[in-house]
Amino acid sequence: SQKIEQNSEALNIQEGKTATLTCNYTNYSPAYLQWYRQDPGRGPVFLLLIRENEKEKRKERLKVTFDTTLKQSLFHITASQPADSATYLCALTPSDSSYKLIFGSGTRLLVRP
Amino acid sequence: NAGVTQTPKFRILKIGQSMTLQCAQDMNHNYMYWYRQDPGMGLKLIYYSVGAGITDKGEVPNGYNVSRSTTEDFPLRLELAAPSQTSVYFCASTTFSGTGVDFGSGTQLSVL
């Protein structure tokens, strides 16, 4: 079956450290992979998109990597701050169904001061 | 731009009632989506549309219907509401595939 898996356990890190979140997928061939931030009671907010032929994408303190061999994307936040505490969702667009956007269940990040 | 606007923000339904969740966007986006999010879970795709007059089923379409008569509006219809439809519903839109998606603020629906 097709799955997008993110760590269900919260990631708890110290301020200033790098947070690394994982997104694994099974039986998908993604054309694009995206990362979103969601705060409690709010809708998700788009952060970064990476294409199947890209290895890495950066935006300020954020970095996304995409390994189609491992079927995995990693999302990094460097110099993390308490304000980065939120749930982070990965989502992919299958190459055989380019109109869809399918989400993982998200990982909660807690950054301690 | 107001972005993606969802109404109502909250609603309580009785089992068997029907209702329509409204979604409108003013960004001239072609692609629109409806998701539901259960507590502590990710988003499940209910229906999506690639333009006026074109809709298709997502991962969990049963119990829902949609229509897209204009580019701006994408209402979601619940017929014969059931407790399993208690959830937060998000509408979203984007220009085309391969770009980030804009979300509305959600509708919290309880079916009792």
Chai-1 contact restraints between the chains, C-beta under 6 A:
chainA,res_idxA,chainB,res_idxB,connection_type,confidence,min_distance_angstrom,max_distance_angstrom,comment,restraint_id
A,Y32,B,G98,contact,1.0,0.0,6.0,A-B,restraint_1
A,G43,B,F90,contact,1.0,0.0,6.0,A-B,restraint_2
A,G43,B,F103,contact,1.0,0.0,6.0,A-B,restraint_3
A,G43,B,G104,contact,1.0,0.0,6.0,A-B,restraint_4
A,G43,B,S105,contact,1.0,0.0,6.0,A-B,restraint_5
A,G43,B,G106,contact,1.0,0.0,6.0,A-B,restraint_6
A,P44,B,F103,contact,1.0,0.0,6.0,A-B,restraint_7
A,F46,B,G100,contact,1.0,0.0,6.0,A-B,restraint_8
A,L49,B,G100,contact,1.0,0.0,6.0,A-B,restraint_9
A,T93,B,S97,contact,1.0,0.0,6.0,A-B,restraint_10
A,S98,B,S97,contact,1.0,0.0,6.0,A-B,restraint_11
A,Y99,B,V50,contact,1.0,0.0,6.0,A-B,restraint_12
A,F103,B,G42,contact,1.0,0.0,6.0,A-B,restraint_13
A,F103,B,L43,contact,1.0,0.0,6.0,A-B,restraint_14
A,G104,B,G42,contact,1.0,0.0,6.0,A-B,restraint_15
A,S105,B,M41,contact,1.0,0.0,6.0,A-B,restraint_16
A,S105,B,G42,contact,1.0,0.0,6.0,A-B,restraint_17
A,G106,B,G42,contact,1.0,0.0,6.0,A-B,restraint_18
